[in-house]
Structures are given as structure tokens and as C-alpha cells.
Amino acid sequence: MLYCGCGSEDGLSLWSEFLNNKQRTIHKWKHYFPAYEAHFSRYVNRPMLFLEIGCGRGGSAQMWKRYLGPHAQIVGLDINPECKKFEEDQIAIRIGSQADTVFLQSVLDEFGTPDVVLDDGSHQMAHVVETFRFLYSKTAKDGVYMVEDLHTAYWDEYGGGVGREGTFIELCKGLVDELNADWSREKLPPTEFTRSTLSMHFYDSIVAFERGRHLEKKDVRVSGRQTLIKGLLK
């Protein structure tokens, strides 16, 4: 999917929304914004549920509300009860741990299936992995799951480290194989992840997953006289 640059109702891009913020404080790395727009721009001015893990100082949820438009429901999750004060029209805040699957299920029961999940929560690798394992399959079938600030996957204080077992980056390395399991000549059995994931996108400190329905894989060769279509090659 290509960078779009479309944005809020006044035509501003998300980057412009961020730079022109006059509401609550937003703390973001500037190089995240092209990735945000590449994956989230298709939801602008459409009914959608945006689930953001980690509320910060409240400005991020307001930014998503301005960018996504009047039909978006933003739900922020945080362990800090003080974040409840960030609620306003289109923005709901629920207090609980992102690693508590009972809490996460209660949020889904209340609000329904999220179109987008953005994990900007504790950044603790155990939490990030647990949240992904629970929420990914419960995200919309054509939705987006994005984890940011993954530089923490290399930092000891967050349970990270280069090549350290259990980090989200190491999990993703295995998921690349699952994504391509159909081509493994039966060495890797296709999984639910294989069947429900169209693509994985790696950026500096971000991994984004695009979900979607798979069509049968076909090898298509076109010449001036004929079109040759073959099925999946084992």
C-alpha cells in the first residue's frame, strides 16, 4: 500500500495534524508518520474502531480522532486510572493491563471488533507478545495490527536483547516463515496466521500486519497469444 497523504476534513495530513496540535501533549517519533498514513489512511471518514494501547498524556487519541474523522470510535487502554480523564466525544478510555486477556476480552465485548490495533503500551516484550497472541486473530479480517517503539525489543530493561528469545522481533522472524508456509513444500504447515495475513511491513521500530482474505495462489504468464494459469506449485 502506498503513502497517501490524505487526512482530516480540512485536508491536513497526519503529520500536519501533529505539528499543529493545540490540545493535549502528543509524543511520537517523526519517522513513524509515513507508516501511520500508509496503513491508516484508508479509514479516514469511515466508520471504524481504533484501539490504542497506551494513552500517554491524552493527545494521541485526540490526534487520531481529528485525523480519522467523525465516524471513528477511539478506545484507549492504559493501566493508569488518571487516563480516564481523557475521555470525550468519540474517545473512550478503559483501565487495565494489556497483558490481562480477561480485560482485553471485556473491551472487545463492549466495543466490538477493532479495525486497527496500535500497541504503544508498556513496551515490555512479554506484554507485547501476550497482547498480540490474544488480539491479532480478533482484529477485523481486513484490519491492521501495528506495534511501535520496537527499539525496546533490543533493550534489557524491557525484556529485550539482540536475538533474545521471547522478544516481539524474534516472534516476527518466525511469523515470516508462517506467512510463506505454503511455499515450504510441506515442511511448515499453514496456520491461521498464514491464512489471515496478507503482509508484514517492517520499519524502523515498527511492525505492521495487514490482514485479509487470501485468494487461491496462481502463477500467471501472459504472452501475445495466450494466458497460462497454473495453481500453487508445491
N, C-alpha and C positions, 0 to 999 in steps of 0.2 A: 504494500500500500504506500502511496506516495504522500509526501508532505503536502498539506492542503492550504494552510494559512487562512482558512475561513475561521470565523469566530463568533462573537456575541452579536446581538441585534444591531449594534452600531457599527459593525464591520471590523472591529478591532480583533487582532489575533490574540491568542492566549498570552504571548509574550508581552504584547501591548497592555493587556489587562493587568498583568503582573506589575509592569513598570509604572502604570498609572493608578495603582492601588491607593485608595484613601481610607480604607476600612481597617480591619484588624490585621495584625502583622502576618506576613507570609514569608516563610523561609524555604527557599528552593535553590538548587544548583542550576545555573543558567543553561547548561548544556542539556538539561532534561527536556526543555520546551519543544524542540523539534520532534522528539519521540512522543511526547504527550499529544501533539497535534496530529502526528501521523496515525495514531491509533484511536484517538478520541473524537476527531473532528466529525466523523460520520454521525455522531449522536447529537450534534448541535440542533436545537429547536425540535427535537423529537422526544416523545415520552420515553423515559428511561430511568433506571435506578443505578445510582453511582454510590458504591460502598467504599468509603475511605477509612483505612485502618490507621489510626493516629491522628489526633486533632490539632496538635501543636498549639498555637495561640489563636486558632479560630479563623485565620484569614484564608487558609487554603480552601475550606468548604465554601466560603463566600466567593472565592475566585471561580471555583467550579460552577457555582450557581449562576454567576454572571456569564460565564463562557458558554455553558450548555443551554441556557435559556429557560423560558418559563415552564416547560413541561418536565424538567428534570427534578427528581427527588434525590437529594443528597443525604446519605446516612453516614455519620462519623462515629467511629468506635474508639474508645480510649479507657484506660484504667483510672484516670484522674477524674474524680467527681466534679472538680471545678469546671470541666469542659462542658458540663450541662448548660452553662450559661450562654453557650454559643448557638443555641437553638434559635431559629427564626423561621419565617415562611420558606418552605422548600428544604430546610435543613433540620434534620433530626439527629440527636446525639444519644447514644446508648453507652452505658458504662459497664465495662467488663474486660476480661483478658482475652486477647486474640488467640491464646493457646487453649482457651476453655471452649470445647466443642459444644457443650450444652448451651453456653451463652450465644455462640455463633448460630446455633440452630434456632434459638429464640428470636434472633434478629431476622433470620430467613422466614420464620413463621409469621412474624409481624409485617414484614415489608415485601416478601416475595423474592423472586429470583433476580439477583443483580445482573445488570448488563455489563458493568465494569466493576472490577475489584482492583483497588490500588492499595498495596501494602506499604505504608510509610509508618509502621508501628514501632515496636520495641527494637527492631533490627537484630535481636538475639536469634541466632541461627536455629535453635531448637523451636522457637516460636514461629519463625517464618516458615519452616518446613511443616510444622504441625498445621498451621493455618492453610497452607497450600494443599496439603493432602486432604483436608476436610472440605475446603470451599471450591476447589477447582472444578470438580465434577458437578457442583451445584450452581456454577455460573451459567449464564444463558448459553444455549448451544451455539450461538453465533457471537458470543461476547468476547471480552478482553480481560485477561488477568495480568496485572503488571506489578512487579516487585522492584522497588527503587532503593537507593542507598546501599547497594550491594558491595561497595568497598568494604563494608563491615564484615563481609564473608572472609576477609583476609586478616582481620584484627582479632587478637586473642581475647580481648575483653568482651567480645560479642560471640564467643564460641567459634571464631573463625581461624583461618590459617591457610597458607598455600597448600593445596592438596589435602587438607584436613577432612577426614571422613565426617559426614553429618552436616556439612555446610550446604547452603542452598545452591551454590555454584557447583559443588560436586554432584548434588542431586540432578541439576540441569544437564550435566555431562552425560549421565545415564539416560535422561529423557530424550536426548538427541538420538540415541540408538533406538529408543521406543518409537520415536516419530518415524524412523526409517525401517521399522521391523519387517515390513512387507518385502523388503529387498534383501533380507538376511539369509535367504534360502533355507528357511525354517530353523535357523539357529536361534532366533529370537521369536517367541510367539507374540503376535499382535495383542495389544492391551486396549483397555478402554481409552487410555491416553492416545494411543495410535489412531483409534477410530474417531476421536472427538477433537483432535488438534490439527489445524491446518498449517501452522507455522510457529516457530520460535524466533524471537528477534533479540539479539544481544547488543547492548550498547554499553558505554562506559557507565558502570554502576547500576544498570537497569537490565532486567529481562522481561520481555513482554510475550505473552502467549495469545495467539489468535485462534479461537475455537471456530468450528464449522463442520458442516456435513461433507463427508467425502463422497465423491462420485467414483465409479469404477476406474481404476488406472488403466489408461490405454496409450499405446505407443502409436503415434500418428505420423505418417510420412506422406507428403504431398508432392506430386510432380505435375507436369503439364497435362498428363493423360489420365492419371488415376490417383486415388487416395487409398492408402493402405493402412488399415487399423488393426492392431493386434492388442490382445489383452495383456494383463500383468505377466511379466516374464519372471519366472522363478529362478 
